[in-house]
Amino acid sequence: MAGARFSIIVPVKAYNAYCAESLGVCRRLYPDAELLFSPDVPVEVPIPGVTVVPSGPVGPGAKRDLCAARARGEYLAFLDDDAYPAPGWLEAAEEILEDPGIGAVGGPAVTPPGDGARRWAGGLVYESLLVGGPFAFRYRPMASRDCDDFPTCNLIVRRSVFQEIGGFDTRYWPGEDTVACLKIVHERGLRLRYDPRVLVHHHRRDLFCGHLRQLNRYARHRGFFVKRFPRTSLRLSYFAPTALLLWVLLGWLPAMGLPAWGLWWGLSLAVYASIAGLEALRLGRRAPEAHRGPGLVVLVWGGLLATHLSYGWNFAVGLLSSRMAEERA
């Protein structure tokens, strides 16, 4: 049966409604899969067949390592506690992993249909090409491809390969998944395959506060990783928001000597805002009917602008930081 070769691993600080949903869907879809759950402290889980692996107050990477050490499956299927699989998730992964040259598989993490308007707005921002760029496939189904960096909200790794790379580098969070993928692809010489059928639903953070808090952590670590792991982080697309931020903040300076420059600078910002507005209109049509309307379009438009500028600032902070590896002890 599908799932018999898999150990599904879900880390969390404390048992909550999201992880109850995640574990419940996993058990319903894959009753024969091993299901490992790691909260900080022991807890009773009212779902049959769940192995609880208490970890103490450690990060997600350490929790996943603890569960992986207990796992019996041939493949380790990593999920976030606020993500749950769609039907066909492990079936597609198992088919892909029949190729021995593939060390890991990932798939899109899409916004659940039942999420509210602010969460849908955050999800639409992530899946926009203006934000996701060449990595938008992480947030919505797109064509199958090889890649070398994928998040652990939906990452399935051969257990033998996971042991070979030494598990996750727990000095980093977020970013431990980036390091693991780099080792799989660029050190072990195996392929990391993205396939749209390996799909999970991933609850988003509310736009703006929750969305930006999460985004800023990613941006700081990506900036730091440019120096630490340039093979997968020294890419022009990651620098684009910082370049935009510098243009917004400093692009007017030549106008002090060239008055006409100010007009062109202002016009460029208007064009940028208009492009973001058109993108917000397009994205708004992808939301559930109940959320569509001018309010959602304005949210997405503001989210695009805020995401670019906030990411640009925090990426620069990470890039200029001399030490970030021990951010999580």
C-alpha distance (Angstrom), angle and dihedral (degrees) to the residues before:
residue distance angle dihedral
M1 . . .
A2 3.81 . .
G3 3.78 109.9 .
A4 3.81 99.1 29.4
R5 3.81 91.4 109.8
F6 3.80 94.2 47.9
S7 3.78 136.4 88.2
I8 3.82 109.5 -160.6
I9 3.82 112.6 -151.8
V10 3.82 123.7 -161.9
P11 3.85 120.4 178.4
V12 3.81 123.6 -165.6
K13 3.81 140.5 156.8
A14 3.81 94.2 -127.7
Y15 3.79 135.4 -4.6
N16 3.80 110.5 -89.5
A17 3.79 142.4 159.5
Y18 3.79 93.5 -85.1
C19 3.79 95.6 54.3
A20 3.81 89.7 43.5
E21 3.80 86.7 57.4
S22 3.81 92.4 45.7
L23 3.80 95.2 48.5
G24 3.79 92.2 42.6
V25 3.81 94.1 52.8
C26 3.81 91.5 45.1
R27 3.79 91.7 51.9
R28 3.81 92.9 45.9
L29 3.81 94.5 48.6
Y30 3.81 96.4 37.6
P31 3.81 111.4 27.3
D32 3.81 90.9 163.9
A33 3.83 96.3 52.5
E34 3.80 122.2 100.9
L35 3.81 108.2 -112.8
L36 3.82 117.8 -156.8
F37 3.80 121.2 -174.6
S38 3.81 124.5 -173.5
P39 3.83 119.8 -164.8
D40 3.80 124.0 165.0
V41 3.82 93.3 -105.8
P42 3.83 134.1 21.3
V43 3.78 114.2 -79.5
E44 3.79 137.7 173.6
V45 3.81 110.3 -112.7
P46 3.82 113.5 -159.0
I47 3.81 92.4 -147.4
P48 3.80 119.2 96.4
G49 3.76 120.7 -113.8
V50 3.82 98.7 15.0
T51 3.81 114.9 142.5
V52 3.82 109.3 -147.0
V53 3.82 114.2 -149.3
P54 3.85 108.7 -173.1
S55 3.79 111.3 -152.4
G56 3.77 109.4 177.8
P57 3.81 119.8 -126.7
V58 3.82 99.0 -34.2
G59 3.79 132.8 129.4
P60 3.82 127.8 -89.7
G61 3.82 93.5 -98.1
A62 3.80 92.4 56.4
K63 3.80 90.6 47.1
R64 3.78 90.9 52.0
D65 3.80 90.6 48.6
L66 3.81 90.8 52.8
C67 3.79 91.8 50.8
A68 3.81 92.4 44.7
A69 3.81 89.7 55.0
R70 3.82 88.4 56.2
A71 3.80 95.9 41.6
R72 3.79 122.1 112.4
G73 3.80 99.1 -174.2
E74 3.79 125.0 107.3
Y75 3.81 89.2 -129.4
L76 3.82 129.9 41.1
A77 3.81 113.1 -142.7
F78 3.81 109.5 -161.7
L79 3.81 119.1 -158.4
D80 3.79 133.2 171.5
D81 3.79 115.2 -120.7
D82 3.83 90.0 -113.8
A83 3.81 94.1 52.1
Y84 3.79 129.9 81.9
P85 3.81 130.6 -174.9
A86 3.77 129.2 -108.2
P87 3.82 119.9 -133.2
G88 3.79 111.4 -78.3
W89 3.82 94.3 30.3
L90 3.79 99.3 125.6
E91 3.79 94.5 28.7
A92 3.82 90.2 62.1
A93 3.81 92.4 43.0
E94 3.80 91.9 50.9
E95 3.80 90.9 51.8
I96 3.81 91.9 51.1
L97 3.80 94.2 45.6
E98 3.80 91.1 58.0
D99 3.82 83.4 85.6
P100 3.83 103.7 85.3
G101 3.80 90.8 -152.2
I102 3.78 91.0 67.1
G103 3.79 113.7 85.9
A104 3.79 99.2 178.1
V105 3.80 142.9 8.5
G106 3.80 132.1 -149.9
G107 3.76 136.1 178.7
P108 3.80 142.2 -174.0
A109 3.80 121.5 -63.0
V110 3.80 103.8 -149.5
T111 3.80 130.3 -171.2
P112 3.84 111.2 -95.0
P113 3.81 114.5 -112.8
G114 3.81 91.8 -122.1
D115 3.80 97.7 55.4
G116 3.82 116.8 115.8
A117 3.80 126.9 -105.5
R118 3.82 96.0 -93.9
R119 3.79 91.5 51.3
W120 3.76 91.8 46.0
A121 3.79 88.4 51.3
G122 3.81 90.0 53.8
G123 3.79 91.1 48.2
L124 3.79 92.4 49.9
V125 3.79 90.0 51.3
Y126 3.81 90.9 54.5
E127 3.79 94.3 48.3
S128 3.81 93.6 48.7
L129 3.79 115.3 108.0
L130 3.82 86.6 -132.9
V131 3.82 88.8 65.7
G132 3.80 107.5 18.6
G133 3.79 91.8 39.6
P134 3.82 110.2 169.2
F135 3.83 88.8 -5.0
A136 3.80 98.2 55.9
F137 3.81 88.1 110.3
R138 3.81 87.4 78.7
Y139 3.81 90.0 68.9
R140 3.80 104.6 37.5
P141 3.81 136.1 22.6
M142 3.78 112.1 -83.6
A143 3.80 136.0 154.6
S144 3.81 118.7 -50.1
R145 3.79 114.7 -98.1
D146 3.78 146.1 152.5
C147 3.80 117.3 -99.7
D148 3.80 138.1 169.8
D149 3.81 104.6 -143.1
F150 3.79 126.7 49.5
P151 3.83 135.4 158.4
T152 3.80 123.4 -111.5
C153 3.79 93.4 -126.4
N154 3.82 82.9 90.8
L155 3.79 112.9 8.8
I156 3.81 126.5 131.9
V157 3.81 117.6 -165.9
R158 3.79 133.2 -178.2
R159 3.80 106.0 -106.8
S160 3.82 90.9 -134.7
V161 3.81 90.5 54.2
F162 3.80 91.9 46.3
Q163 3.80 89.1 54.3
E164 3.80 91.7 47.6
I165 3.82 92.8 55.6
G166 3.81 91.9 46.9
G167 3.80 96.3 -114.4
F168 3.78 121.6 -91.6
D169 3.79 125.0 -16.4
T170 3.80 96.0 -121.8
R171 3.80 94.2 -165.6
Y172 3.78 86.7 82.3
W173 3.79 129.1 65.5
P174 2.92 120.2 -169.7
G175 3.77 98.0 18.0
E176 3.80 103.2 47.8
D177 3.80 87.7 110.0
T178 3.82 91.2 53.7
V179 3.80 90.0 55.0
A180 3.81 93.0 46.9
C181 3.81 92.7 50.0
L182 3.80 91.1 48.2
K183 3.80 89.8 54.7
I184 3.81 92.8 47.6
V185 3.81 95.3 49.6
H186 3.79 106.8 27.5
E187 3.80 101.8 29.5
R188 3.81 102.9 31.5
G189 3.82 94.4 33.7
L190 3.80 94.2 -131.6
R191 3.79 128.0 135.7
L192 3.79 126.0 -108.2
R193 3.79 106.8 -152.3
Y194 3.79 126.6 -157.8
D195 3.80 116.5 -156.8
P196 3.82 125.8 175.2
R197 3.82 91.3 -140.8
V198 3.81 91.0 64.8
L199 3.78 88.7 77.6
V200 3.79 133.1 161.8
H201 3.79 133.4 177.0
H202 3.81 112.6 -122.1
H203 3.79 122.2 -167.6
R204 3.82 111.5 -129.9
R205 3.79 131.2 -140.8
D206 3.79 118.0 -104.7
L207 3.78 114.9 -93.1
F208 3.01 119.5 -93.4
C209 3.83 116.0 12.3
G210 3.79 102.2 25.5
H211 3.78 92.6 38.6
L212 3.80 93.8 51.9
R213 3.82 94.7 44.4
Q214 3.79 89.9 56.0
L215 3.80 93.5 41.9
N216 3.79 93.2 50.7
R217 3.82 92.3 56.2
Y218 3.80 90.0 52.1
A219 3.80 92.0 47.3
R220 3.81 95.4 50.4
H221 3.77 92.6 50.2
R222 3.78 93.3 44.9
G223 3.80 89.5 53.0
F224 3.80 90.7 49.6
F225 3.80 91.1 46.2
V226 3.81 90.7 57.4
K227 3.81 85.6 75.6
R228 3.80 98.5 31.9
F229 3.81 100.6 41.1
P230 3.82 106.6 15.6
R231 3.78 94.0 161.3
T232 3.81 91.5 77.3
S233 3.82 102.6 15.5
L234 3.81 104.9 43.1
R235 3.79 93.2 86.9
L236 3.79 128.4 133.1
S237 3.80 94.5 -128.1
Y238 3.81 90.7 64.5
F239 3.83 90.7 55.4
A240 3.81 95.5 50.1
P241 3.85 97.3 87.0
T242 3.82 91.3 50.2
A243 3.81 90.4 49.9
L244 3.81 88.7 51.1
L245 3.80 91.6 49.1
L246 3.80 91.3 51.2
W247 3.79 90.0 49.4
V248 3.81 91.5 51.5
L249 3.82 93.1 47.0
L250 3.80 101.6 37.1
G251 3.79 107.9 14.6
W252 3.81 91.5 96.1
L253 3.83 94.6 60.8
P254 3.83 97.1 92.5
A255 3.82 87.5 58.4
M256 3.83 87.8 74.9
G257 3.80 87.2 74.4
L258 3.79 99.7 20.2
P259 3.83 110.2 43.6
A260 3.80 92.5 -171.4
W261 3.80 88.7 60.7
G262 3.80 90.9 69.9
L263 3.79 90.5 60.4
W264 3.79 92.4 52.7
W265 3.80 91.6 45.5
G266 3.80 91.6 51.5
L267 3.79 91.1 45.6
S268 3.82 91.1 52.4
L269 3.81 90.5 54.1
A270 3.79 90.7 48.8
V271 3.81 90.5 51.6
Y272 3.81 90.3 49.4
A273 3.82 92.2 49.7
S274 3.81 90.0 47.8
I275 3.79 92.7 51.2
A276 3.80 89.2 50.3
G277 3.81 89.1 49.4
L278 3.80 92.7 52.4
E279 3.79 89.8 47.9
A280 3.80 90.2 51.1
L281 3.81 89.6 52.9
R282 3.79 90.9 50.7
L283 3.79 94.0 46.5
G284 3.79 92.7 46.6
R285 3.80 89.3 67.6
R286 3.81 89.8 61.9
A287 3.80 93.9 61.8
P288 3.81 123.4 94.4
E289 3.79 113.2 -83.6
A290 3.80 92.2 -108.7
H291 3.81 91.6 62.0
R292 3.79 101.0 41.8
G293 3.77 120.2 110.8
P294 3.81 143.7 81.7
G295 3.80 92.6 -59.4
L296 3.79 92.8 60.2
V297 3.81 92.0 44.8
V298 3.81 90.8 53.9
L299 3.81 90.7 47.6
V300 3.79 92.3 51.1
W301 3.81 92.4 44.8
G302 3.80 91.3 51.8
G303 3.80 89.9 43.5
L304 3.80 92.0 54.9
L305 3.80 92.4 51.6
A306 3.82 94.4 43.3
T307 3.80 92.4 46.0
H308 3.80 93.1 52.7
L309 3.80 95.1 47.6
S310 3.81 96.5 40.5
Y311 3.79 93.3 46.3
G312 3.81 90.1 46.9
W313 3.81 92.2 54.3
N314 3.80 96.1 44.8
F315 3.80 93.7 43.5
A316 3.82 87.7 56.0
V317 3.83 90.1 48.6
G318 3.80 90.1 53.8
L319 3.79 92.4 43.9
L320 3.81 91.2 54.3
S321 3.81 94.9 42.1
S322 3.78 116.3 109.0
R323 3.79 94.9 -159.0
M324 3.76 131.3 23.4
A325 3.78 103.3 134.7
E326 3.79 93.0 95.7
E327 3.79 95.9 47.1
R328 3.77 86.4 117.1
A329 3.81 112.1 41.0
